[in-house]
Amino acid sequence: MTASLPAFADYEAFRPFRAAPSQWLPIARDIARGHGLACTAPHVFSTGTNLVLALDEELILKIFPPFLRGQFASERSTLAQLHGRLRLAIPEIVVEGERDGWPYLVITRLSGTLGADAWPSLPERDKERVLVEIGETIAEVQRAPVGPLADVEPGWDVFMRGQIEGCRARHTRLGLPQKFLDGLDELLRDAATLVALDGPPVILTGEYIPENFLLRRGGSGWRLAGLIDFGDVMTGRGEYDLLGPSALMAAGMPRRVRSLFEGFGYSAADITPDLKRRLMALMLLHRFGDPTRQIGVEGWQQKAADLHELQDLLWPI
C-alpha cells in the first residue's frame, strides 16, 4: 500500500521532505495512476516551493502541502482566468484533486529553455528583445479582467499597509546598508500615497523573473516562449510587476530599461523622477524584495550614496 503524505507545520519542517524525492515520488506515481496518466520516467524539479515533477514530456504534477493551499488556489484560479487571454503560452489545467489533505494540479508542460538557464548567455540584442516581450506580457496580463482573483487575500491596501509597517525591520534583517536605511523614513512617510492604496486592481504575479519563464531560440534569436508559476498571484497596482525584471534583468542599462518599459507601454518620457520614486517604494515594499541580493547592477552599493541615487542608477533615462 502506498504511504500517506505527512503533515507539516511550516516550510522549514517541510523542506527536508521535499528534498528527498524517494519519500514522496511513489505517492506522486500513485496519483498519476489514479488518473490514468503515464509516469514511467518522471523528472523531479529540484527548485521551487512545492513538490513538482514532470510525468512525461507533456504533463507536470504539482503537489501543494496543506499550509500552502493558498498557492494552489492562486495557481488554479489564475490559470483559469488567463486561459485563452494571452498570446504567450501558459500551462493548462488537465486534472485537479487532493491526496491526504494535499491539493494537486496536473498541468500541461510548456516547451522551451528555462530563463534562468539561458538568460546569462543571451546576446545583448536578444536580452533587449526579451525584455520588450516581458513588458508586453505584463501589460497583457494586466488587461485581463481580475474576475475571482479580486477576492485573493490580502487585498492591496491591507498588504501594502503591512509591508510599510514592517519595511524597516525587514530590510535591516536582510542587510540593506545603513546609507540606504537612512532614507527609508522619508520614503515610508509618503509610501501610502506613492503606491496608490485605492488604485484600480490588476492581476499581479510578483515574479516576472528568469526562473518563471521559458525561452526559445529561432532564426531571429531568442524569444519569450512561455510563462509559468502563478502561486503568488494577487491584485494591485500594475507597476509592482515591473520590479523583478527591471531591478534584476535590466541591471541599470538604459537600453534594457527602455525595452522593458516600452513593452509595458511607457515611453522614455514616462521615466520621470516621480515614476522612479514609486518604483523605489514598490521595490522596498515588494513581497520578495531584497535589494542586497536582487539588484543586477554590478557594484551598486558603491555607486549609489543613497536611495535617490540608487533609483537613478536602476532606472536611467
C-alpha positions as CSV (number, residue, x, y, z in Angstrom):
1,M,0.0,0.0,0.0
2,T,1.3,3.5,-0.9
3,A,2.3,5.6,2.1
4,S,0.3,8.7,3.1
5,L,1.6,12.3,2.7
6,P,2.6,13.5,6.2
7,A,1.6,16.8,7.9
8,F,4.0,19.7,8.3
9,A,3.5,22.8,10.3
10,D,5.6,25.1,8.1
11,Y,8.1,25.3,5.3
12,E,11.2,24.6,7.4
13,A,9.7,21.3,8.6
14,F,8.6,20.5,5.0
15,R,11.9,21.3,3.3
16,P,13.8,18.1,4.1
17,F,10.8,16.0,2.9
18,R,10.7,18.0,-0.4
19,A,14.4,17.5,-0.8
20,A,14.1,13.7,-0.6
21,P,12.0,12.5,-3.6
22,S,12.3,8.9,-2.6
23,Q,9.9,9.7,0.2
24,W,7.1,11.2,-2.0
25,L,7.7,10.0,-5.5
26,P,5.8,6.7,-5.0
27,I,2.8,8.8,-3.9
28,A,3.1,11.1,-7.0
29,R,3.2,8.0,-9.2
30,D,0.1,6.7,-7.4
31,I,-1.7,10.0,-8.1
32,A,-0.8,9.8,-11.7
33,R,-2.0,6.1,-12.0
34,G,-5.3,7.1,-10.3
35,H,-6.0,9.5,-13.2
36,G,-4.8,7.0,-15.9
37,L,-1.7,9.1,-16.6
38,A,1.7,7.6,-17.6
39,C,4.6,8.2,-15.2
40,T,7.2,5.8,-16.4
41,A,10.2,8.2,-16.3
42,P,9.3,11.1,-14.0
43,H,11.6,14.1,-13.7
44,V,11.7,15.8,-10.3
45,F,12.4,19.5,-10.4
46,S,14.8,20.4,-7.6
47,T,13.9,24.1,-7.4
48,G,10.7,25.8,-6.4
49,T,8.5,25.6,-3.3
50,N,6.1,22.7,-3.8
51,L,6.5,19.1,-4.9
52,V,6.9,19.3,-8.7
53,L,7.7,16.7,-11.3
54,A,7.3,16.1,-15.0
55,L,5.2,12.9,-15.5
56,D,6.4,12.8,-19.1
57,E,7.2,15.3,-21.9
58,E,3.6,16.6,-21.9
59,L,2.5,16.9,-18.3
60,I,3.6,18.4,-14.9
61,L,2.3,17.3,-11.5
62,K,2.4,20.0,-8.7
63,I,1.5,18.8,-5.2
64,F,1.0,21.6,-2.6
65,P,1.4,21.0,1.2
66,P,-1.7,22.0,3.1
67,F,-0.1,25.1,4.7
68,L,0.5,26.3,1.1
69,R,-3.1,25.7,0.0
70,G,-3.3,29.4,-0.9
71,Q,-0.7,28.8,-3.6
72,F,-2.8,26.0,-5.1
73,A,-5.9,28.2,-5.1
74,S,-3.9,31.1,-6.7
75,E,-2.4,28.9,-9.4
76,R,-5.7,27.2,-10.2
77,S,-7.7,30.4,-10.3
78,T,-5.1,32.4,-12.3
79,L,-4.6,29.7,-15.0
80,A,-8.4,29.5,-15.4
81,Q,-8.8,33.3,-15.5
82,L,-6.0,33.8,-18.1
83,H,-6.9,30.8,-20.2
84,G,-7.2,32.0,-23.8
85,R,-6.5,35.6,-23.0
86,L,-2.7,35.7,-23.7
87,R,-0.7,35.4,-26.8
88,L,2.1,33.8,-24.7
89,A,1.8,30.2,-23.7
90,I,0.8,29.4,-20.1
91,P,0.0,25.9,-18.7
92,E,-3.5,24.5,-19.0
93,I,-5.1,22.6,-16.2
94,V,-5.7,18.9,-17.0
95,V,-6.6,17.4,-13.6
96,E,-7.0,18.7,-10.1
97,G,-7.5,16.8,-6.9
98,E,-6.5,16.2,-3.3
99,R,-4.5,13.5,-1.5
100,D,-4.2,13.2,2.3
101,G,-5.3,16.9,2.5
102,W,-2.6,18.0,-0.1
103,P,-4.2,19.6,-3.1
104,Y,-2.6,19.0,-6.5
105,L,-2.8,20.0,-10.2
106,V,-1.8,18.3,-13.3
107,I,-0.9,20.9,-15.9
108,T,0.5,20.9,-19.4
109,R,4.2,21.1,-19.8
110,L,5.5,24.1,-21.9
111,S,8.3,23.7,-24.3
112,G,11.4,25.9,-24.2
113,T,14.5,26.6,-22.1
114,L,14.1,27.9,-18.6
115,G,15.0,31.5,-18.5
116,A,17.4,31.1,-15.5
117,D,19.5,28.7,-17.6
118,A,19.5,30.8,-20.8
119,W,19.4,34.4,-19.8
120,P,23.0,34.9,-18.6
121,S,24.5,33.9,-22.0
122,L,22.0,35.7,-24.3
123,P,23.4,38.2,-26.7
124,E,22.6,41.8,-25.6
125,R,20.3,42.3,-28.6
126,D,18.3,39.2,-27.6
127,K,18.1,40.4,-24.0
128,E,16.6,43.7,-25.1
129,R,14.1,41.9,-27.3
130,V,13.1,39.5,-24.5
131,L,12.6,42.5,-22.1
132,V,10.3,44.1,-24.7
133,E,8.3,40.9,-24.7
134,I,8.2,40.6,-20.9
135,G,6.9,44.2,-20.7
136,E,4.2,43.3,-23.3
137,T,3.2,40.2,-21.4
138,I,2.9,42.1,-18.1
139,A,0.7,44.6,-19.8
140,E,-1.4,41.9,-21.5
141,V,-1.9,40.0,-18.2
142,Q,-2.9,43.3,-16.6
143,R,-5.5,44.0,-19.3
144,A,-7.3,40.7,-18.4
145,P,-10.3,41.1,-16.1
146,V,-9.3,40.2,-12.5
147,G,-12.5,38.1,-12.0
148,P,-12.5,35.9,-8.9
149,L,-8.8,36.9,-8.2
150,A,-10.2,40.1,-6.8
151,D,-11.1,38.1,-3.7
152,V,-7.5,36.9,-3.1
153,E,-6.3,37.9,0.4
154,P,-4.8,40.1,1.4
155,G,-6.1,42.9,-0.7
156,W,-3.7,45.5,-2.0
157,D,-4.4,48.1,0.7
158,V,-4.1,45.6,3.6
159,F,-1.0,44.1,2.0
160,M,0.8,47.4,1.4
161,R,0.0,48.7,4.9
162,G,1.5,45.6,6.4
163,Q,4.6,45.9,4.2
164,I,5.0,49.6,5.1
165,E,4.8,48.8,8.8
166,G,7.4,46.1,8.7
167,C,9.7,47.6,6.0
168,R,12.5,49.0,8.1
169,A,12.8,45.9,10.3
170,R,12.7,43.6,7.3
171,H,15.5,45.4,5.3
172,T,17.6,45.8,8.4
173,R,17.4,42.0,8.9
174,L,18.2,41.4,5.2
175,G,21.3,43.5,5.5
176,L,20.5,46.6,3.5
177,P,23.4,49.0,4.0
178,Q,22.9,51.8,6.5
179,K,23.2,54.6,4.0
180,F,20.1,53.3,2.3
181,L,18.2,52.6,5.5
182,D,18.8,56.2,6.4
183,G,16.4,57.3,3.6
184,L,13.7,54.9,4.5
185,D,11.8,57.1,6.9
186,E,11.3,59.8,4.2
187,L,10.2,57.2,1.7
188,L,7.8,55.4,4.0
189,R,6.2,58.7,5.1
190,D,5.0,59.1,1.5
191,A,4.6,55.4,0.7
192,A,0.9,55.1,1.1
193,T,0.4,57.9,-1.5
194,L,3.1,56.7,-3.8
195,V,1.7,53.2,-4.1
196,A,-1.9,54.3,-4.5
197,L,-3.6,52.2,-2.0
198,D,-7.0,52.8,-3.6
199,G,-5.9,52.4,-7.3
200,P,-7.7,50.1,-9.7
201,P,-6.5,46.5,-9.2
202,V,-4.9,44.4,-11.9
203,I,-3.5,40.9,-11.9
204,L,0.0,40.7,-10.4
205,T,2.3,37.7,-10.4
206,G,5.0,39.5,-8.5
207,E,7.6,37.2,-10.2
208,Y,8.5,38.1,-13.8
209,I,11.9,36.7,-13.3
210,P,14.1,34.2,-15.3
211,E,13.0,31.2,-13.1
212,N,9.4,31.7,-14.2
213,F,9.6,32.0,-17.9
214,L,10.7,29.9,-20.9
215,L,12.7,31.0,-23.9
216,R,13.0,29.6,-27.4
217,R,15.8,30.2,-29.9
218,G,14.7,30.8,-33.5
219,G,16.1,32.2,-36.7
220,S,15.9,35.7,-35.4
221,G,17.4,34.9,-32.0
222,W,15.9,34.1,-28.5
223,R,12.3,35.0,-27.8
224,L,9.9,34.6,-24.9
225,A,8.1,31.3,-25.2
226,G,6.1,30.7,-22.0
227,L,5.2,31.9,-18.5
228,I,4.9,29.5,-15.5
229,D,4.3,29.6,-11.8
230,F,1.2,31.5,-10.6
231,G,1.2,30.5,-7.0
232,D,1.7,34.0,-5.6
233,V,-0.8,36.0,-7.7
234,M,-2.6,38.9,-6.1
235,T,-4.2,42.1,-7.4
236,G,-3.0,45.7,-7.0
237,R,-1.0,48.4,-8.7
238,G,0.4,47.4,-12.1
239,E,3.9,48.9,-11.7
240,Y,4.5,46.4,-8.9
241,D,5.3,43.7,-11.5
242,L,8.0,45.9,-13.2
243,L,10.3,45.4,-10.2
244,G,11.6,41.9,-10.9
245,P,12.7,42.4,-14.5
246,S,13.8,46.0,-14.1
247,A,15.9,45.5,-10.9
248,L,17.4,42.1,-11.7
249,M,17.4,41.8,-15.5
250,A,17.6,45.3,-16.9
251,A,20.5,45.9,-14.5
252,G,20.5,49.7,-14.8
253,M,21.3,49.5,-18.6
254,P,19.4,52.3,-20.4
255,R,18.5,50.3,-23.5
256,R,17.3,47.4,-21.4
257,V,15.3,49.6,-19.1
258,R,13.7,51.3,-22.1
259,S,13.0,48.0,-23.8
260,L,11.1,46.7,-20.8
261,F,9.2,49.9,-20.2
262,E,8.3,50.4,-23.9
263,G,6.9,46.8,-24.0
264,F,4.8,47.7,-20.9
265,G,3.6,50.8,-22.6
266,Y,5.8,53.5,-21.1
267,S,7.9,55.8,-23.3
268,A,11.3,57.3,-22.2
269,A,9.3,60.5,-21.3
270,D,7.4,58.5,-18.7
271,I,10.6,57.6,-16.8
272,T,10.3,60.6,-14.6
273,P,11.6,61.2,-11.1
274,D,8.0,60.6,-9.8
275,L,8.0,57.1,-11.5
276,K,11.4,56.3,-10.2
277,R,10.3,57.2,-6.7
278,R,7.2,55.0,-7.0
279,L,9.3,52.1,-8.2
280,M,11.8,52.6,-5.4
281,A,9.0,52.5,-2.9
282,L,7.5,49.4,-4.5
283,M,10.8,47.6,-4.6
284,L,11.4,48.0,-0.9
285,L,7.8,47.0,-0.2
286,H,7.7,44.1,-2.6
287,R,6.8,40.8,-1.0
288,F,10.0,39.3,-2.3
289,G,12.1,42.5,-2.4
290,D,15.7,42.0,-1.2
291,P,17.9,44.6,-2.9
292,T,21.1,43.2,-1.4
293,R,20.5,40.0,-3.5
294,Q,18.3,41.1,-6.4
295,I,19.8,44.2,-7.9
296,G,21.6,43.3,-11.0
297,V,23.9,46.4,-11.3
298,E,27.4,45.4,-10.5
299,G,28.9,47.4,-7.6
300,W,25.6,49.3,-7.0
301,Q,26.3,49.6,-3.2
302,Q,29.4,51.6,-4.0
303,K,27.9,53.5,-7.0
304,A,24.9,55.0,-5.1
305,A,25.2,57.1,-1.9
306,D,21.5,57.0,-1.0
307,L,18.1,55.9,-2.2
308,H,17.8,58.8,-4.6
309,E,21.0,57.9,-6.4
310,L,20.0,54.3,-6.3
311,Q,16.7,54.9,-8.2
312,D,18.6,56.9,-10.8
313,L,21.1,54.0,-11.1
314,L,18.3,51.4,-11.6
315,W,16.1,53.4,-13.9
316,P,18.2,55.7,-16.0
317,I,16.5,57.9,-18.6
